[in-house]
Amino acid sequence: MKLSPQWLREFVDLKVDNRRLAEDLTNAGVAVEGIAGDGDQTVFDAEITPNRPDAMNHYGVAREASAIYNVPLKPIQPKLPKAKPAADFPIEVQEPELCPRFTARVIRGLSIKPSPANIANRLALLGSRPISNAVDASNYTLLEIGKPTHAFDLDLLEGGRIIVRRAKTGETLKTLDGVERKLTSEDLVVADARKPVGLAGVMGGFDTMITDKTRNILIESAWWDPVTIRKMSKRHGIHTDASHIFERGADFESTILSCDRVAELIL
């Protein structure tokens, strides 16, 4: 995992230099195996063990640094404009044991454009190609908080609702990588009123992705059963950043925080 020590310093007041920070993190179990660049462009190459999904993000590693140096950890507190009264957009979870929490937020009147330089540059530094403000906000939040999220083009969701359900044998889903995938009843999907629009916790659908024509979006932030995600990822031959986290047990409590953080970065 690539880490920016400069990003860590936004959450904890660290008096040590980057090399000492790398040594102390390694001794605490976050193994920094390499250091590239210098100054604000320094990048740590860290190895995070599979049993530490909480540390697979900058805030999680900052929490470790907070404990190492006994300094306060600054909270992430998204600030959002006052929302207008919500329009009815029901979320139906038919498999609550596999998805006990599903958070969604709708943003309307959005202009899809390049991200601000500070976000785009930070993503690029850590090996994530900047795409657009809506997509980058999700990727940035993943690196920051460690919670995968996904944004749908709201106007391409049919029937004005989201359903978390088992796929029906014979259904298909074209995923974001352009591959048409045959689904079975063993697959868990995010669907609209007519069709699957995402392979839950693994990859979103091509037909509802964000484009430069998108004006309204729905942000998804959910908790998915790790065993189910692992089996789907293996069955379809897909390994994504999202599935990597969900297979190891993402933070159940961070769905609202991550959803709000994505919205804050977009707005």
C-alpha positions as CSV (number, residue, x, y, z in Angstrom):
1,M,0.0,0.0,0.0
2,K,1.3,3.5,-0.9
3,L,1.1,6.0,1.9
4,S,1.7,9.8,2.0
5,P,3.4,10.8,5.3
6,Q,2.3,14.4,4.5
7,W,-1.3,13.2,4.5
8,L,-0.8,11.4,7.8
9,R,0.5,14.7,9.3
10,E,-2.9,16.3,8.5
11,F,-4.4,14.0,11.2
12,V,-1.6,13.9,13.8
13,D,1.0,16.5,14.8
14,L,4.2,14.6,14.3
15,K,7.6,16.1,15.3
16,V,9.7,13.3,13.8
17,D,11.0,13.2,10.2
18,N,9.7,10.8,7.6
19,R,12.5,8.2,8.1
20,R,12.0,8.0,11.8
21,L,8.2,7.9,11.2
22,A,8.7,4.9,8.9
23,E,10.9,3.1,11.4
24,D,8.4,3.6,14.3
25,L,5.5,2.5,12.1
26,T,7.4,-0.6,11.1
27,N,8.2,-1.4,14.7
28,A,4.5,-1.0,15.5
29,G,3.4,-3.5,12.8
30,V,2.8,-1.2,9.8
31,A,5.8,-2.4,7.8
32,V,7.3,0.4,5.7
33,E,9.4,-1.5,3.1
34,G,10.5,1.4,1.0
35,I,10.6,5.2,0.8
36,A,10.4,7.2,-2.5
37,G,10.5,10.9,-3.2
38,D,11.1,13.6,-0.7
39,G,9.3,16.5,1.0
40,D,5.6,16.7,0.3
41,Q,6.1,14.1,-2.5
42,T,7.4,11.4,-0.2
43,V,5.7,8.0,-0.5
44,F,5.9,5.1,1.8
45,D,5.5,1.6,0.4
46,A,3.9,-0.2,3.3
47,E,2.8,-3.8,3.8
48,I,-0.4,-4.2,5.8
49,T,-1.3,-7.7,7.0
50,P,-4.7,-9.1,6.0
51,N,-6.0,-9.0,9.6
52,R,-5.6,-5.2,9.7
53,P,-8.2,-3.8,7.3
54,D,-8.5,-0.9,9.8
55,A,-4.9,0.2,8.8
56,M,-5.4,-0.1,5.1
57,N,-5.9,3.7,4.8
58,H,-4.3,6.9,5.8
59,Y,-6.6,7.6,8.8
60,G,-6.0,4.1,10.2
61,V,-2.3,4.5,10.0
62,A,-2.6,8.0,11.5
63,R,-4.4,6.4,14.4
64,E,-1.4,4.1,14.8
65,A,0.9,7.1,14.8
66,S,-1.3,8.8,17.4
67,A,-0.9,5.9,19.7
68,I,2.9,5.6,19.1
69,Y,3.6,9.2,19.9
70,N,0.8,9.8,22.3
71,V,-0.6,12.8,20.3
72,P,-4.3,13.5,19.6
73,L,-5.9,12.2,16.4
74,K,-7.9,14.9,14.6
75,P,-11.4,13.7,13.7
76,I,-12.7,13.7,10.1
77,Q,-15.9,15.8,10.3
78,P,-17.4,16.5,6.8
79,K,-19.1,19.8,6.4
80,L,-22.0,19.8,4.1
81,P,-24.5,22.5,3.0
82,K,-28.0,22.2,4.4
83,A,-29.9,19.6,2.3
84,K,-33.2,20.3,0.7
85,P,-36.1,18.0,1.7
86,A,-35.4,14.6,0.3
87,A,-37.4,13.2,-2.6
88,D,-38.7,9.7,-2.1
89,F,-36.0,7.2,-3.2
90,P,-36.6,3.9,-1.3
91,I,-33.8,1.4,-0.5
92,E,-34.9,-2.2,-0.1
93,V,-32.4,-4.7,1.3
94,Q,-33.7,-8.2,0.7
95,E,-30.6,-9.8,2.2
96,P,-30.0,-8.1,5.5
97,E,-27.6,-10.7,6.8
98,L,-25.3,-10.0,3.8
99,C,-25.9,-6.3,3.8
100,P,-26.9,-5.1,7.3
101,R,-26.1,-1.5,6.5
102,F,-26.6,0.5,3.3
103,T,-26.2,4.3,3.3
104,A,-27.1,6.4,0.3
105,R,-27.0,10.1,-0.5
106,V,-28.4,11.9,-3.5
107,I,-26.7,15.0,-5.1
108,R,-28.6,16.9,-7.8
109,G,-27.4,19.5,-10.2
110,L,-23.9,18.3,-10.3
111,S,-21.3,19.4,-12.9
112,I,-18.9,16.7,-13.8
113,K,-15.4,18.3,-14.2
114,P,-11.8,17.7,-13.2
115,S,-11.0,17.5,-9.5
116,P,-9.2,20.4,-7.8
117,A,-5.4,20.2,-8.1
118,N,-4.8,19.2,-4.5
119,I,-7.0,16.1,-4.8
120,A,-5.9,15.1,-8.3
121,N,-2.2,15.5,-7.4
122,R,-2.5,13.4,-4.3
123,L,-4.3,10.7,-6.1
124,A,-1.7,10.7,-8.9
125,L,1.1,10.6,-6.3
126,L,-0.4,7.4,-4.8
127,G,-0.9,5.7,-8.2
128,S,-4.6,6.4,-8.7
129,R,-5.4,8.1,-12.0
130,P,-7.6,11.2,-11.6
131,I,-10.8,10.9,-13.7
132,S,-13.5,13.4,-12.6
133,N,-14.6,15.1,-9.4
134,A,-17.3,12.5,-8.7
135,V,-15.1,9.4,-9.3
136,D,-12.1,10.9,-7.7
137,A,-14.0,11.8,-4.5
138,S,-14.8,8.1,-4.1
139,N,-11.2,7.0,-4.7
140,Y,-9.9,9.7,-2.4
141,T,-12.2,8.6,0.4
142,L,-11.0,5.0,0.0
143,L,-7.4,6.1,0.5
144,E,-8.3,8.3,3.4
145,I,-10.9,6.4,5.4
146,G,-10.6,2.9,3.9
147,K,-14.3,2.6,3.0
148,P,-15.2,1.7,-0.6
149,T,-18.0,3.7,-2.0
150,H,-19.7,3.9,-5.4
151,A,-21.5,6.6,-7.3
152,F,-24.3,5.9,-9.8
153,D,-25.8,8.2,-12.4
154,L,-29.2,8.7,-10.6
155,D,-31.1,9.3,-13.9
156,L,-30.0,5.9,-15.2
157,L,-31.5,4.0,-12.2
158,E,-34.9,2.8,-13.4
159,G,-38.0,2.8,-11.2
160,G,-36.7,5.3,-8.7
161,R,-35.4,2.7,-6.2
162,I,-32.4,0.6,-5.1
163,I,-32.8,-3.1,-4.2
164,V,-30.1,-5.2,-2.7
165,R,-30.9,-8.8,-3.7
166,R,-29.7,-12.1,-5.0
167,A,-29.2,-12.2,-8.7
168,K,-31.6,-14.3,-10.8
169,T,-30.0,-17.1,-12.7
170,G,-29.7,-15.9,-16.3
171,E,-29.4,-12.2,-15.5
172,T,-26.3,-10.4,-16.8
173,L,-24.4,-7.3,-15.8
174,K,-21.9,-5.4,-17.8
175,T,-19.4,-4.2,-15.2
176,L,-17.3,-1.0,-15.3
177,D,-14.4,-2.9,-17.1
178,G,-16.8,-3.5,-20.0
179,V,-17.2,-7.2,-19.4
180,E,-20.6,-8.8,-19.7
181,R,-21.0,-11.1,-16.8
182,K,-23.4,-14.0,-16.4
183,L,-25.0,-14.0,-12.9
184,T,-26.4,-16.8,-10.8
185,S,-28.4,-16.9,-7.6
186,E,-25.1,-17.1,-5.7
187,D,-24.3,-13.5,-6.7
188,L,-25.4,-10.5,-4.5
189,V,-26.2,-7.4,-6.6
190,V,-27.3,-3.8,-6.2
191,A,-30.3,-3.4,-8.6
192,D,-32.8,-0.8,-9.7
193,A,-36.4,-1.7,-10.3
194,R,-35.5,-3.6,-13.5
195,K,-32.0,-4.9,-13.5
196,P,-28.7,-5.3,-11.6
197,V,-26.6,-2.2,-11.6
198,G,-23.6,-3.4,-9.6
199,L,-21.9,-6.5,-8.3
200,A,-22.2,-5.8,-4.6
201,G,-18.9,-4.8,-3.0
202,V,-16.9,-5.8,-6.1
203,M,-17.6,-3.5,-9.1
204,G,-20.3,-1.2,-10.4
205,G,-22.2,-1.5,-13.6
206,F,-21.2,0.1,-16.9
207,D,-24.7,1.3,-17.8
208,T,-25.1,3.5,-14.8
209,M,-21.6,4.9,-14.5
210,I,-20.7,8.5,-14.1
211,T,-20.0,10.3,-17.4
212,D,-19.6,13.9,-18.5
213,K,-23.3,14.0,-19.1
214,T,-24.2,13.1,-15.5
215,R,-26.1,15.7,-13.5
216,N,-27.5,13.8,-10.6
217,I,-25.8,11.0,-8.6
218,L,-26.5,8.5,-5.9
219,I,-23.6,7.7,-3.6
220,E,-23.6,4.2,-2.1
221,S,-21.7,3.3,1.1
222,A,-22.5,-0.1,2.5
223,W,-21.2,-3.0,4.5
224,W,-21.0,-6.3,2.7
225,D,-20.5,-9.8,4.1
226,P,-16.8,-10.7,3.6
227,V,-17.4,-14.4,2.7
228,T,-19.9,-13.5,0.1
229,I,-17.6,-10.9,-1.5
230,R,-14.7,-13.2,-1.5
231,K,-16.7,-15.9,-3.3
232,M,-18.1,-13.5,-5.9
233,S,-14.7,-12.0,-6.5
234,K,-13.2,-15.4,-7.1
235,R,-16.1,-16.7,-9.2
236,H,-16.0,-13.8,-11.6
237,G,-12.2,-13.4,-11.6
238,I,-12.4,-9.8,-10.4
239,H,-10.1,-8.4,-7.7
240,T,-10.7,-4.7,-7.0
241,D,-9.6,-2.3,-4.3
242,A,-13.2,-2.5,-3.0
243,S,-13.3,-6.3,-2.9
244,H,-9.9,-6.3,-1.2
245,I,-11.2,-4.3,1.7
246,F,-14.6,-5.9,1.9
247,E,-13.2,-9.4,1.9
248,R,-11.2,-8.5,5.0
249,G,-14.0,-6.9,6.9
250,A,-14.6,-3.2,6.3
251,D,-15.5,-0.9,9.2
252,F,-19.2,-1.3,9.8
253,E,-19.5,2.1,11.5
254,S,-18.0,4.2,8.7
255,T,-20.7,4.0,6.1
256,I,-22.3,7.4,7.0
257,L,-18.9,9.1,7.4
258,S,-17.6,7.9,4.1
259,C,-20.8,8.8,2.3
260,D,-20.7,12.3,3.7
261,R,-17.0,12.7,3.0
262,V,-17.5,11.8,-0.7
263,A,-20.3,14.3,-0.9
264,E,-18.2,17.0,0.8
265,L,-15.3,16.5,-1.7
266,I,-17.7,16.7,-4.6
267,L,-19.5,19.8,-3.4
